[in-house]
Amino acid sequence: GHKLPVVCMDISSDSTLIATGSADRNMKIWGLDFGDCHKSLFAHDDTITGLRFLHNTHQMFTCSKDGEIKHWDADNFQRIVTLKGHLGEVWTLAVSPNGKYVVSSGKDRTIRLWEKTQEIVVLEDER
C-alpha cells in the first residue's frame, strides 16, 4: 500500500480499476477483481489531492499541492500531458461526463476550466 495516507480515489466506469492518490506523492492503480496493485507511479512532487477517471476510459486526471494537473493512461501507465496554470496548490478537480472539460480549484482561489481541443501542438527538439 501507500506509505502515507490516501487522500483521494476513484473507480473506473467499467468497475475494473481503482486508482488511489496519496500524501506520499504516489498514485497506485489497483485491479478490483483480485485487489492487486497493477502499478505504483511517482506522480507528483507533493501530495496528490484529487483524482478522477474519464468516463468509459482508463484515463484519469490527478491534481496536487505541487500546482499541477496531470492526465494519465492507466492501461499503459503513462503520463499524457501536464497542465499548469494555478498559482500554488491545486485542491480538487472534476471531469465532465463527456470528457471534454476538466475543472479545478486551488489555493489561488480560482476555478479553472480546461477544455479538450483538437488543436495540433508542435514540440521543438532541444538543441
N, C-alpha and C positions, 0 to 999 in steps of 0.2 A: 504493500500500500504506500501511501504518501508518508513523508517524514514529518510534515506539519499539517494542521487542519485543512480539510476540504472546505472550500469557500463557495463553490458553485458546481452545478452538474446539470446534465440534460440527457434525455433519451432520444435516440433517432426515431423518426416517424414510422419506420418499419419494425421498431422494437427489437432490433438485433444488437445495438450498441448502446453503451452508456459512456459518456465522457465526463471526467471529473477534473476540476481545476483547483489548485491548492496554493497556500501561502508558501509552499516550498518551490514555487515557480514552475512546477511541472504539471503537464496535462497527461492524464492517463486515459487510454481507450480500452474499455472492457467489453467482453462478449457477454450478453445476457443469457446465453444458453448454458454455459458452464461457469460463468463468473470469473473467467480467467482474464488476466491483463494481456491484451494484444500488443500494446506498445506504451512506453513512457517517453514523453518528449519534453526536453527542456524548452519551454515555450516562450517565456518572458523573463525580463530582468528584475521583476518584482512580483508580488502576489497577484495571481490570476483572480480577478473579481467577477467576471461574467463569462458565460459560455452558452452558446445556442447553436443547435443544428439547423441547417436549412431544410425545409420540408421536402420529403421524398428524395433526399440525397444522404450521403455520409460526409457531406461537407459541413463545416461549422465555423463560427467566429468566436474568438476569445478577446477579452479586454483585460487590462491590467493596470496596477498602480504605476507601471513604467510609462504610462501615457499612450500606449499603442493598442491598436486593434489589429488582430491578425486573422486571416482567412486560411483554413486548413482543409486538407483532404484526408479523411480518416481511413480511406481504403489503402492509400499508398504512403500515409504518414508524412506528407509533405506540406510545407507552408506554400500557399498560393500567392498571397500578397500581404503587405503590411500597410495599414492606413494610419497616417499621422495627421493630427490637426488639433487635438486637445492640448491645452497648456496645463500640464500636470496630470494627476491620476485620472484614469477612466474607471468609473464605479459600476456601471451597468450597461447592458445593451439588449436590444430586441431585434428580431428579424421578422419582416413581413411574411405572411403565408405564401406569397408568390415568389419570395426570394429576391425581389427587385430592390428592396430597401433594408438598410440596417440603420437603426437609430441608437445613439449612445449619449451618455451624460457623464459628467465628471466634476472634479474639484473646481474647475474653472467656471462652474455654474452656467455652462452652456449645454444645449441639446443639439447634437449634430446629426444631420440626416445624410446618409451615404447612399448613393443611387448606383445600381449596376448599369453600365452602359456598354455599347458595342464599339466604343472608341478604340482605335489602334494606338498602343503605346510603343514608342520606339526607344529602346535602351541602347546607349552607346557603350562600346567597349572602353575599358580603362586603358590609357596609353602610358 
